Amino acid sequence: MTVQVELPCPKCKSTKMKFERPEIRETDIITCAACGHNLGTMASIREKMNKAYQGLNQARAKRKLQ
C-alpha cells in the first residue's frame, strides 16, 4: 500500500508525494509522484514547514503592531 502526502513539489508544483510504507516515519524519504523529485526526509520537510509558518506569524504580528 502506498500512502500519498499532500506537499507542493518545488520542481513541478504537483502536490502528490509517495513513499512505500503504510504510515509516515520521520526517516522516510519523500518523492514527488509526478516528476520523481526527492524532497528529503519527512523530518526535514516538517522542519522547513515549521520555519515558514513561524515566519508568516511573525510577519502578521509586525503588521498588527503598525
C-alpha positions in Angstrom: 0.0 0.0 0.0 1.3 3.5 -0.9 0.3 6.5 1.1 0.1 9.9 -0.5 1.1 13.1 1.2 -0.1 16.5 0.0 3.0 18.6 -0.2 3.9 21.1 -3.0 6.9 19.9 -5.1 9.3 22.9 -5.7 10.2 21.5 -9.1 6.9 20.7 -10.8 4.3 22.2 -8.4 2.5 18.8 -8.1 1.1 18.0 -4.7 1.1 14.2 -4.8 4.0 12.6 -3.0 4.7 8.9 -2.4 6.7 6.6 -0.2 6.4 2.9 0.3 5.2 2.5 3.9 1.6 2.3 5.2 2.5 5.1 7.7 4.9 8.0 7.6 8.2 7.8 9.6 10.5 10.7 10.2 13.3 9.0 8.3 11.2 8.3 5.1 12.4 10.0 2.0 9.5 11.8 0.3 9.5 11.7 -3.5 7.2 13.5 -5.9 4.8 11.1 -7.6 4.7 13.2 -10.8 8.4 14.1 -11.6 10.4 11.9 -9.1 12.0 14.9 -7.4 13.4 14.0 -3.9 12.2 16.4 -1.3 14.2 15.0 1.6 13.1 13.2 4.7 9.8 13.8 6.5 11.6 15.3 9.4 13.5 17.8 7.2 10.2 18.7 5.4 8.4 19.3 8.7 11.2 21.5 9.9 11.1 23.6 6.8 7.3 23.9 7.0 7.5 25.0 10.7 10.1 27.7 9.9 8.0 29.0 7.1 4.9 29.1 9.3 6.7 30.9 12.1 7.9 33.5 9.6 4.4 34.1 8.4 3.2 34.5 12.0 6.0 37.0 12.8 5.1 39.0 9.7 1.5 39.1 10.7 2.4 40.2 14.2 4.6 43.1 12.8 1.7 44.3 10.6 -0.7 44.2 13.6 1.7 46.4 15.6 1.9 49.1 12.9 
